[in-house]
Amino acid sequence: MKAIYLVLILYLIKRKMAFTLNPQSLPIESKKLLVPGLPEVAEVIKKNLKTNFAEVSVEVVDCPDLTQQPFTLASPGLGGNTKIVELGGNPYLLPVVHKEKLYDLKDIAKLIKSDPAFIIGAGAGPNTYIGVNCEGIYNLLLSNGEVVNQQTRISKVDSNDDKAIQVTLPQNETRLALLGNLFVSEGKPGKVLKVYAKKRTGEDNFITSIRNAIVKEYKELVGIGGVFLLKEGKGKFHVMRDFSKTPIENEDQLNKWLKFYNMSAPLIGVGTLVNNDGGPLDLRVQHFHSFSHHGEAGHYHYDTTPEDAEYLGFFNLGEVLYRIDKPENTHGWGRD
């Protein structure tokens, strides 16, 4: 009997390992980012936010303890060895899914030489764990190759009633599928950008408004990552349904496949943005996923109650960008 159990355990371990791509086989490119001074970036962002929100404040502050309410991240700060990481990409999901594209964030942290590695951001969740395609809201701290604190959530569509279901991943589940946009740091306290905005008056959402500020100001590649809170109001979010049985070949088919929701604050968003696609790097220019403590989670689009919208965010600049396993055949749709 013991022999049978041992064989079963070895089979399950082998099965998980088989699902995860060998990090040494992944193509990887790196690029040093432009890192302007935080006070300068604060003024740049403030100027553009004022064109989209009635009340705006942007300043450089000591990072509060982000493990505390309302942010509840896996590490207190956003400082130390900061990196923007893009894994895979939408062409691995659309038009036909590449289910073999499954990455282990423990491996990725080693690949980019980050230890400790505080990882936050947006990606496709581990469908092999949860059983269906899902959104991943990544929020975990690794040290010496092991999980110190796992606060990652996934959001999936219930096949019975189309409701979105949020699930917290177990300590030992560190995989990400298909695509991901991650901010990696040592999680140390330090200076950060504190960005506050209330009552949206313009067309751009909170993240787009921040991104457009650095688009207008900088030609060289700049990357920003962090966390924001939709404090008040509601927002438009989507959650991917399970993998489509037929190819999804245009934006119209994509929007029919995605499930959209009007979710309620407070919602905590994590992700990255860059001021351009990096040319041959083929970067996704912004990508944030949100989770909550009331069961809602998904891909952030914009607030749907602009009069009530209120945001508070803390961000830092990436020093280096890593582009890992870039699709050879690419397209630009499905990236909003």
C-alpha positions as CSV (number, residue, x, y, z in Angstrom):
1,M,0.0,0.0,0.0
2,K,2.8,2.4,0.9
3,A,4.4,1.7,-2.5
4,I,1.2,2.7,-4.2
5,Y,1.0,5.9,-2.3
6,L,4.6,6.7,-3.1
7,V,4.0,6.1,-6.8
8,L,0.9,8.3,-6.7
9,I,2.8,11.2,-5.0
10,L,5.6,10.9,-7.5
11,Y,3.1,11.0,-10.4
12,L,1.4,14.1,-9.0
13,I,4.8,15.9,-8.5
14,K,5.9,14.9,-12.0
15,R,2.5,16.0,-13.4
16,K,2.9,19.5,-11.9
17,M,6.5,19.8,-13.0
18,A,5.5,18.8,-16.5
19,F,3.0,21.6,-16.6
20,T,5.6,24.2,-15.7
21,L,7.9,25.5,-18.4
22,N,11.6,25.1,-17.8
23,P,12.9,28.7,-17.1
24,Q,16.2,28.0,-18.7
25,S,14.4,27.4,-22.0
26,L,12.6,30.8,-22.0
27,P,13.9,33.6,-24.2
28,I,14.6,36.6,-22.1
29,E,15.5,40.2,-22.9
30,S,16.4,43.0,-20.5
31,K,16.5,46.7,-20.8
32,K,17.5,49.5,-18.4
33,L,14.7,51.9,-17.9
34,L,14.8,55.7,-17.6
35,V,14.5,56.5,-13.9
36,P,13.6,60.1,-13.4
37,G,13.5,61.6,-9.9
38,L,10.3,60.9,-8.0
39,P,9.6,64.6,-7.3
40,E,9.8,65.3,-11.1
41,V,7.5,62.4,-11.9
42,A,5.1,63.5,-9.2
43,E,4.7,66.9,-10.9
44,V,4.3,65.3,-14.3
45,I,1.5,63.0,-13.1
46,K,-0.2,65.8,-11.2
47,K,-0.4,68.0,-14.3
48,N,-2.2,65.3,-16.3
49,L,-4.4,64.0,-13.6
50,K,-5.9,67.5,-13.2
51,T,-7.3,67.2,-16.7
52,N,-9.3,64.2,-15.7
53,F,-10.2,64.6,-12.0
54,A,-11.6,67.5,-10.0
55,E,-9.4,66.8,-6.9
56,V,-5.8,65.7,-7.3
57,S,-2.8,65.3,-5.0
58,V,0.5,63.8,-6.0
59,E,3.5,63.8,-3.7
60,V,6.6,61.8,-2.7
61,V,6.2,60.1,0.7
62,D,7.6,57.4,2.8
63,C,5.7,54.2,1.9
64,P,3.1,53.3,4.5
65,D,3.0,49.6,5.6
66,L,1.1,48.1,2.7
67,T,0.5,44.9,4.5
68,Q,-2.1,46.7,6.6
69,Q,-5.6,47.7,5.6
70,P,-6.8,48.8,3.2
71,F,-4.1,47.4,0.8
72,T,-3.2,44.1,2.5
73,L,-0.2,43.3,0.3
74,A,2.3,40.6,1.0
75,S,5.1,43.0,1.9
76,P,5.2,46.4,3.4
77,G,7.0,48.5,0.7
78,L,7.7,48.8,-3.0
79,G,11.5,49.5,-2.7
80,G,14.7,47.6,-3.5
81,N,15.9,46.2,-6.8
82,T,12.8,47.3,-8.7
83,K,11.9,45.5,-11.9
84,I,9.1,45.5,-14.5
85,V,8.5,42.0,-15.8
86,E,6.3,40.9,-18.7
87,L,5.7,37.2,-19.2
88,G,4.2,35.7,-22.4
89,G,1.5,37.7,-23.9
90,N,-2.0,37.9,-25.4
91,P,-1.1,35.9,-28.5
92,Y,-0.8,32.9,-26.2
93,L,-4.5,33.3,-25.3
94,L,-5.9,34.6,-28.6
95,P,-6.9,33.5,-31.1
96,V,-6.0,30.0,-29.9
97,V,-4.9,29.2,-26.4
98,H,-1.5,27.8,-25.8
99,K,-2.1,25.8,-22.6
100,E,1.5,24.7,-22.4
101,K,2.4,28.3,-21.4
102,L,2.6,27.9,-17.6
103,Y,5.2,29.6,-15.6
104,D,6.3,29.2,-11.9
105,L,7.0,32.6,-10.3
106,K,9.7,30.9,-8.1
107,D,11.6,30.1,-11.3
108,I,11.0,33.6,-12.7
109,A,12.4,35.2,-9.5
110,K,15.6,33.2,-9.9
111,L,15.8,33.9,-13.6
112,I,15.8,37.7,-13.0
113,K,18.0,37.3,-9.9
114,S,15.5,38.7,-7.4
115,D,15.8,37.5,-3.8
116,P,13.8,38.4,-1.9
117,A,11.1,38.9,-4.5
118,F,7.9,40.8,-3.7
119,I,5.7,40.2,-6.8
120,I,2.5,42.1,-7.5
121,G,0.6,42.4,-10.8
122,A,-1.9,41.2,-13.3
123,G,-1.9,37.9,-15.2
124,A,-3.8,34.8,-16.2
125,G,-4.3,32.6,-13.2
126,P,-3.1,28.9,-12.8
127,N,-6.0,27.1,-14.7
128,T,-4.3,23.8,-13.9
129,Y,-4.9,24.4,-10.2
130,I,-8.4,25.9,-10.2
131,G,-9.7,23.8,-13.2
132,V,-10.7,26.6,-15.5
133,N,-9.3,29.7,-17.2
134,C,-9.2,32.6,-14.7
135,E,-7.8,36.1,-13.8
136,G,-4.7,36.2,-11.5
137,I,-4.2,39.0,-9.0
138,Y,-0.6,38.3,-8.0
139,N,0.5,39.4,-4.5
140,L,3.2,37.2,-2.9
141,L,6.6,37.4,-1.2
142,L,9.4,34.9,-1.9
143,S,12.7,34.5,-0.1
144,N,15.3,31.9,-0.7
145,G,13.0,30.3,-3.3
146,E,10.2,29.7,-0.9
147,V,6.9,31.5,-0.3
148,V,7.0,33.7,2.8
149,N,3.5,35.3,2.3
150,Q,1.0,34.3,-0.3
151,Q,-1.9,36.7,-0.8
152,T,-2.6,36.0,-4.5
153,R,-6.2,35.8,-5.6
154,I,-7.8,34.4,-8.7
155,S,-11.2,35.3,-10.1
156,K,-13.2,32.9,-12.3
157,V,-16.7,32.8,-13.9
158,D,-19.1,30.3,-12.3
159,S,-20.3,28.0,-15.1
160,N,-23.7,27.7,-13.5
161,D,-24.8,31.3,-12.9
162,D,-22.0,33.5,-14.5
163,K,-21.2,35.1,-11.2
164,A,-17.5,36.0,-10.5
165,I,-15.9,34.0,-7.8
166,Q,-12.8,35.1,-5.9
167,V,-10.4,32.5,-4.5
168,T,-7.2,33.0,-2.5
169,L,-4.4,30.7,-3.7
170,P,-2.8,28.3,-1.2
171,Q,0.8,28.9,0.0
172,N,2.4,26.4,-2.4
173,E,0.6,27.6,-5.6
174,T,2.9,30.0,-7.4
175,R,2.1,29.5,-11.1
176,L,1.0,31.9,-13.7
177,A,-0.4,31.1,-17.1
178,L,-0.1,32.6,-20.6
179,L,0.6,36.2,-19.8
180,G,1.6,38.5,-16.9
181,N,2.6,42.1,-16.1
182,L,4.5,42.2,-12.8
183,F,6.2,44.7,-10.6
184,V,9.0,42.9,-8.6
185,S,10.9,44.5,-5.7
186,E,12.4,43.5,-2.4
187,G,9.3,44.8,-0.7
188,K,11.4,47.3,1.3
189,P,10.1,50.6,2.8
190,G,11.3,53.8,1.0
191,K,10.1,56.8,-0.9
192,V,7.2,56.3,-3.3
193,L,4.7,58.2,-5.3
194,K,1.4,58.8,-3.4
195,V,-1.3,59.6,-6.0
196,Y,-4.8,60.7,-4.9
197,A,-7.7,61.6,-7.3
198,K,-11.4,62.2,-6.8
199,K,-14.4,62.8,-9.0
200,R,-13.5,61.9,-12.6
201,T,-14.3,64.7,-15.1
202,G,-12.3,63.5,-18.1
203,E,-12.3,60.5,-20.4
204,D,-9.2,58.8,-19.1
205,N,-9.4,56.3,-16.2
206,F,-7.0,56.6,-13.2
207,I,-4.3,54.4,-14.6
208,T,-4.6,55.7,-18.2
209,S,-4.3,59.2,-16.9
210,I,-1.1,58.4,-15.0
211,R,0.3,56.6,-18.1
212,N,-0.5,59.4,-20.5
213,A,1.4,61.8,-18.2
214,I,4.6,59.9,-18.7
215,V,3.8,59.3,-22.4
216,K,3.7,63.1,-22.9
217,E,6.8,63.8,-20.9
218,Y,9.3,61.0,-21.7
219,K,10.6,59.5,-24.9
220,E,12.8,56.9,-23.3
221,L,11.1,53.8,-21.8
222,V,9.8,54.5,-18.3
223,G,8.1,51.8,-16.2
224,I,5.9,52.2,-13.1
225,G,4.3,49.5,-10.8
226,G,2.4,49.5,-7.6
227,V,-1.0,49.4,-6.0
228,F,-4.1,51.6,-6.0
229,L,-7.4,51.6,-4.1
230,L,-10.7,52.4,-5.7
231,K,-12.0,53.9,-2.4
232,E,-15.5,54.9,-3.4
233,G,-17.8,54.2,-6.3
234,K,-18.1,51.3,-8.8
235,G,-16.0,50.2,-11.7
236,K,-16.2,48.1,-14.9
237,F,-14.2,44.9,-14.6
238,H,-14.0,41.8,-16.7
239,V,-13.3,38.1,-15.8
240,M,-12.3,35.7,-18.5
241,R,-14.6,32.7,-19.0
242,D,-13.2,29.2,-19.4
243,F,-11.1,28.7,-22.6
244,S,-13.2,29.1,-25.7
245,K,-13.8,25.9,-27.7
246,T,-13.4,27.9,-31.0
247,P,-10.8,30.5,-32.0
248,I,-11.4,34.1,-30.9
249,E,-10.4,36.1,-33.9
250,N,-11.4,39.7,-33.3
251,E,-12.4,42.2,-30.7
252,D,-16.1,41.6,-31.1
253,Q,-15.8,37.9,-30.4
254,L,-13.4,38.7,-27.5
255,N,-15.9,41.0,-25.8
256,K,-18.7,38.4,-26.2
257,W,-16.5,35.8,-24.6
258,L,-15.4,38.0,-21.7
259,K,-17.8,38.4,-18.8
260,F,-18.2,42.1,-17.6
261,Y,-19.2,43.2,-14.2
262,N,-19.9,46.4,-12.3
263,M,-18.0,45.9,-9.1
264,S,-18.1,47.9,-5.9
265,A,-15.4,49.7,-3.9
266,P,-13.2,49.1,-2.0
267,L,-11.1,47.3,-4.6
268,I,-7.3,47.0,-4.5
269,G,-5.6,47.0,-7.9
270,V,-2.0,45.8,-8.7
271,G,-0.1,46.0,-11.9
272,T,2.3,47.9,-14.2
273,L,2.3,50.5,-16.9
274,V,4.9,51.8,-19.4
275,N,5.0,54.8,-21.6
276,N,5.4,52.8,-24.9
277,D,5.5,49.3,-26.1
278,G,9.3,49.2,-26.4
279,G,9.2,48.6,-30.1
280,P,10.6,45.0,-30.6
281,L,9.8,44.2,-27.0
282,D,6.1,44.2,-27.8
283,L,5.0,45.3,-24.3
284,R,1.5,45.6,-23.0
285,V,1.4,49.3,-22.0
286,Q,-0.8,48.9,-18.9
287,H,-2.4,46.1,-17.0
288,F,-4.0,46.1,-13.6
289,H,-6.1,43.5,-11.8
290,S,-8.1,44.2,-8.6
291,F,-9.2,42.1,-5.6
292,S,-11.4,42.8,-2.6
293,H,-12.3,41.6,0.8
294,H,-16.0,41.3,-0.2
295,G,-15.6,38.6,-2.9
296,E,-15.2,40.7,-6.1
297,A,-12.1,40.6,-8.3
298,G,-11.2,41.1,-11.9
299,H,-9.5,43.1,-14.7
300,Y,-9.8,46.8,-14.1
301,H,-11.2,49.0,-17.0
302,Y,-12.5,52.2,-15.4
303,D,-14.9,53.6,-12.8
304,T,-18.6,53.7,-13.8
305,T,-19.6,56.3,-11.2
306,P,-17.3,59.2,-12.1
307,E,-19.0,61.6,-9.6
308,D,-18.3,59.2,-6.7
309,A,-14.9,57.9,-8.0
310,E,-12.1,58.2,-5.4
311,Y,-8.6,56.7,-5.8
312,L,-5.5,56.4,-3.7
313,G,-2.4,54.8,-5.0
314,F,1.2,54.1,-4.2
315,F,3.7,53.6,-7.0
316,N,7.4,53.2,-7.7
317,L,9.6,53.3,-10.8
318,G,11.2,50.2,-12.2
319,E,14.9,50.2,-12.8
320,V,15.1,47.3,-15.3
321,L,12.6,45.7,-17.6
322,Y,12.6,42.0,-18.3
323,R,10.7,40.6,-21.3
324,I,10.3,36.9,-21.0
325,D,9.0,34.4,-23.5
326,K,7.8,37.0,-26.0
327,P,5.4,35.5,-28.6
328,E,7.0,35.3,-32.0
329,N,3.7,35.9,-33.8
330,T,1.9,38.9,-32.2
331,H,-1.1,41.1,-32.5
332,G,-2.3,44.3,-30.8
333,W,-5.9,43.4,-29.8
334,G,-7.3,42.4,-26.4
335,R,-4.8,44.5,-24.5
336,D,-7.0,47.3,-23.1
